[in-house]
Amino acid sequence: MTAAETTLALPCGPSIAFSEVDLTLGRTRILDQVSFNVAAGSVHALVGPNGGGKSSLIKTLLGQMPHQGHLALTWPSDAQVIGYVPQALEFDRGLPMTVDDFMAAMCQRRPAFLGLSRKVAPAIDAALERVGMLDKRKRRMGALSGGERQRVLLAQGLIPAPQLLVLDEPMSALDEAGIQVFERLLVEWRQAGTTVLWIEHDLEAVARLADRVTGLSRRVLFDAPPKQALTPDRLLSLFSIHPRSESTV
């Protein structure tokens, strides 16, 4: 299914405007005058080489990194929930932490060792069901495969239901079944009007599923719909650049 074939709801997510965003760490310029817009309720993909500043850009959006320039989020309603799914989960695999324990720790204020609260338990059940992990909720996180852990990360990003969802390479560890789950979720988010900002290396998936694509290698090299963005010439230019070659004086 292509982006054009889905039925869109009125956006519940915000539009995002990045305007001349700069980020320098030490003497290295990570982001250089980055400007582009994300439409409300769209699936917007960020593509580019490793080290090109994609993860740093979303960390500036989440308020985790200092920057210069301007970021503006325009919300259509009072509901302003941001969900975030990181690229990977770093933890001690020897910990006796089950999937339920992890979800409790991430999705409720009640201490995880007291178990799931009745208030959030239905939402956690529904999220695990959506990613196909409900039957593995009592398994230790350390015993899961990389793809299964990634599905759990997707599940925690669904609680509470986000109006803006930020995804950092969510397909990187998924197996084929997990990829099908993710692609179904992406279609559902678009249909619900959720704004999705999505870092991804799978360009074939981006071509099928994104509404718009920004090519980032320290600076914006292109920003266009997939058919215009993912041309051989533009991709060659994007991935042949050395993104960290510039240092500040």
Secondary structure, DSSP 8 states (H G I E B T S, - for coil): --GGGS------S-EEEEEEEEEEETTEEEEEEEEEEE-TT-EEEEE--TTSSHHHHHHHHTT-S--EEEEEEE-SSS---EEEE-S-----TTS--BHHHHHHHHH-SS-GGG---TTTHHHHHHHHHHTT-GGGTTSBGGGS-HHHHHHHHHHHTTSS--SEEEEESTTTT--HHHHHHHHHHHHHHHHHT-EEEEE-S-HHHHHHH-SEEEEESSSEEEEE-HHHHS-HHHHHHHHTS-TT--B--
